[in-house]
Amino acid sequence: DGADDAVANAHAQAKLAQATAQEGVAKARLDTATAQRTFAQSTYDRNKDLVSSGAVSQERFDQITAQLAEAKAAVEQANADIASAKANELAARADIANAELNLSYCTVSSPLDGLMGPSKFFEGTLVGNAGQQTLNKVVQTDPMWAGFSPSANYLPVLLANQKAGTLTARVLLAGATSAAEPGTPLRVTDASPTAEGKLVFVDSMVTGNSDTVLMRIEFTNPETVFRA
């Protein structure tokens, strides 16, 4: 469930942090080992020709040779540790991606902004096949559309005014009242809410029975006064 996926994600994040820290430590060891190898190699190069003349004893040169081999091994080990840490990082990132994918299945996002209705299910409820279950309904409220059907006789003048840019549309929420100021009591004389919009749709056919044309107005509704 979501809790287990969240724990898995946190665990993977911790593994990633640990692997990143290990890589940093290994890189620091590599820098030190590389410097020691450079010094050991320089010491070896300076003394290798002095053994035959007796200026450097064979025992001392054996120690120098061993120190060079040890320094080279330390460099190789540091490189191996870096590679291992990087592999752990990749594995941790893969675990994080998988955990985040699983977590994404635990959240249902609305495809649009709007108002939610009453929820059909709540946390802990077994939903079943999510593709066939309605969790909630979301209604877009801004912008909104209002449909009306004037007589087809008005169609020429409406279209002419729309083309000229002189057509205005006003929506009235009949029967409702709005307080003059927020927080003040409602009065019978308070005006009904209104909104201005624009004509965005005119049906291509005339309704035969009523001889009307379906039209649609779009208007803004930021305060969600109008509802579907």
C-alpha positions in Angstrom: 0.0 0.0 0.0 1.0 3.7 0.1 2.7 3.4 3.5 4.9 0.5 2.4 5.8 2.4 -0.8 6.7 5.5 1.2 8.9 3.4 3.5 10.6 1.7 0.5 11.2 5.2 -1.0 12.8 6.5 2.2 14.9 3.3 2.4 16.1 3.8 -1.1 16.8 7.4 -0.5 19.0 6.4 2.5 20.8 3.9 0.4 21.5 6.5 -2.2 22.9 8.9 0.4 25.1 6.2 1.8 26.4 5.2 -1.6 27.1 8.8 -2.4 29.0 9.2 0.8 31.0 6.0 0.2 31.9 7.3 -3.3 33.2 10.6 -1.7 35.3 8.7 0.8 36.7 6.4 -1.9 37.6 9.4 -4.1 39.5 10.9 -1.2 41.3 7.6 -0.6 42.1 7.5 -4.3 43.7 11.0 -4.2 45.8 9.9 -1.2 46.8 6.6 -2.8 47.7 8.3 -6.1 50.0 10.7 -4.3 51.6 7.8 -2.4 52.1 5.8 -5.6 53.7 8.8 -7.3 56.1 9.2 -4.3 56.8 5.4 -4.2 57.4 5.3 -7.9 59.8 8.3 -7.7 61.7 6.6 -4.8 61.9 3.4 -6.8 63.2 5.1 -9.9 65.9 7.0 -7.9 67.2 3.8 -6.1 67.0 1.0 -8.7 70.3 1.9 -10.3 72.1 2.3 -7.0 71.8 -1.3 -5.8 74.5 -2.6 -8.2 77.0 0.0 -6.9 76.2 -0.8 -3.3 75.0 2.7 -2.5 71.6 1.1 -1.6 71.3 -2.3 0.0 69.3 -5.0 -1.6 67.2 -5.2 1.6 66.4 -1.5 1.4 65.5 -1.7 -2.3 63.2 -4.7 -1.6 61.4 -2.5 0.9 61.1 0.3 -1.7 59.8 -2.2 -4.2 57.2 -3.5 -1.8 56.1 0.0 -0.9 55.6 0.7 -4.6 53.5 -2.4 -5.1 51.5 -1.6 -2.0 50.8 2.0 -3.3 49.7 0.6 -6.7 47.4 -1.9 -5.0 45.9 1.0 -2.9 45.1 2.9 -6.0 43.5 -0.1 -7.6 41.4 -0.7 -4.5 40.3 2.9 -4.4 39.2 2.7 -8.0 37.3 -0.5 -7.3 35.6 1.1 -4.3 34.5 4.1 -6.4 33.1 1.7 -9.0 31.2 -0.3 -6.3 29.8 2.9 -4.8 28.6 4.1 -8.3 26.9 0.7 -8.8 25.2 1.1 -5.5 24.1 4.6 -6.5 22.6 3.3 -9.7 20.8 0.5 -7.8 19.5 3.0 -5.2 18.2 5.3 -8.0 16.4 2.4 -9.6 14.8 1.6 -6.3 13.8 5.2 -5.8 12.2 5.3 -9.3 10.3 2.1 -8.6 9.1 3.4 -5.2 8.0 6.7 -6.7 6.2 4.9 -9.5 4.3 2.8 -6.9 3.6 5.9 -4.9 2.1 7.6 -8.0 -0.5 4.8 -8.2 -1.6 5.9 -4.7 -2.7 9.3 -5.8 -5.5 10.2 -8.2 -5.2 13.6 -9.7 -8.1 15.5 -11.3 -7.7 16.2 -15.0 -9.1 19.7 -14.5 -9.6 22.5 -11.9 -13.0 22.6 -10.3 -15.1 21.7 -7.4 -15.4 18.2 -6.0 -18.6 16.5 -5.0 -19.1 14.1 -2.2 -16.5 11.3 -2.1 -17.7 7.8 -2.8 -14.8 6.1 -1.1 -12.5 7.0 1.8 -9.0 6.1 3.0 -8.7 2.5 3.8 -11.7 1.4 1.6 -11.2 -1.4 -0.8 -12.0 0.1 -4.2 -11.5 -2.8 -6.5 -11.1 -2.2 -10.2 -10.2 1.5 -10.3 -11.1 1.8 -14.0 -14.7 0.9 -13.2 -15.2 2.9 -10.0 -16.2 6.5 -9.6 -14.2 8.0 -6.7 -15.6 11.5 -7.0 -16.9 13.9 -9.5 -15.2 17.2 -10.4 -17.1 20.0 -12.1 -15.3 22.8 -13.8 -16.5 26.2 -12.6 -14.1 28.7 -14.2 -14.7 29.3 -16.9 -18.3 28.2 -17.2 -20.8 27.9 -20.1 -24.4 28.8 -20.2 -26.7 27.6 -23.0 -29.7 29.3 -24.4 -31.9 28.9 -27.4 -33.2 32.1 -29.0 -35.6 32.2 -31.9 -33.9 31.5 -35.3 -35.4 34.8 -36.4 -32.7 36.6 -34.3 -29.8 34.6 -35.8 -28.8 37.1 -38.5 -28.7 40.1 -36.2 -26.8 38.1 -33.5 -24.2 36.9 -35.9 -23.8 40.3 -37.4 -23.2 41.9 -34.0 -20.8 39.1 -33.1 -18.8 39.7 -36.2 -18.8 43.5 -35.5 -17.6 42.9 -31.9 -20.7 44.7 -30.5 -22.4 41.6 -29.1 -22.3 41.3 -25.4 -23.7 38.5 -23.2 -24.8 38.7 -19.6 -25.7 35.7 -17.4 -28.2 36.2 -14.6 -28.6 33.7 -11.7 -32.3 34.2 -11.4 -33.8 33.7 -8.0 -30.5 34.0 -6.2 -29.3 37.0 -4.2 -25.9 38.2 -3.3 -25.0 40.4 -0.3 -23.8 43.9 -1.1 -20.7 43.2 1.0 -19.3 40.0 2.4 -20.4 39.4 5.9 -23.6 41.5 5.7 -27.1 39.9 6.0 -29.0 39.2 2.8 -31.8 41.5 1.9 -34.7 40.9 -0.4 -33.6 43.9 -2.4 -30.1 42.5 -3.1 -29.5 42.0 -6.8 -29.1 38.5 -8.3 -25.5 37.6 -9.3 -24.6 38.4 -12.9 -21.6 37.7 -15.1 -20.6 38.9 -18.6 -19.2 36.6 -21.2 -18.9 36.0 -24.9 -20.7 33.9 -27.4 -18.5 30.9 -28.2 -20.9 28.4 -29.9 -23.8 28.5 -32.4 -25.4 25.3 -33.4 -25.4 24.4 -37.1 -29.0 23.3 -37.1 -32.3 24.9 -36.2 -34.5 22.9 -33.8 -37.5 21.9 -35.8 -40.2 21.8 -33.2 -39.4 25.2 -31.6 -37.6 27.0 -34.5 -34.7 27.9 -32.1 -30.9 27.8 -32.3 -28.8 26.4 -29.5 -26.1 28.9 -28.4 -23.5 28.9 -25.7 -21.9 31.7 -23.7 -18.6 31.4 -21.9 -18.0 33.5 -18.8 -15.5 33.7 -16.0 -16.6 32.5 -12.5 -13.6 33.0 -10.2 -15.8 33.1 -7.0 -17.7 30.0 -8.0 -21.0 31.8 -7.5 -22.5 30.0 -10.5 -22.6 26.2 -10.3 -23.4 23.5 -12.8 
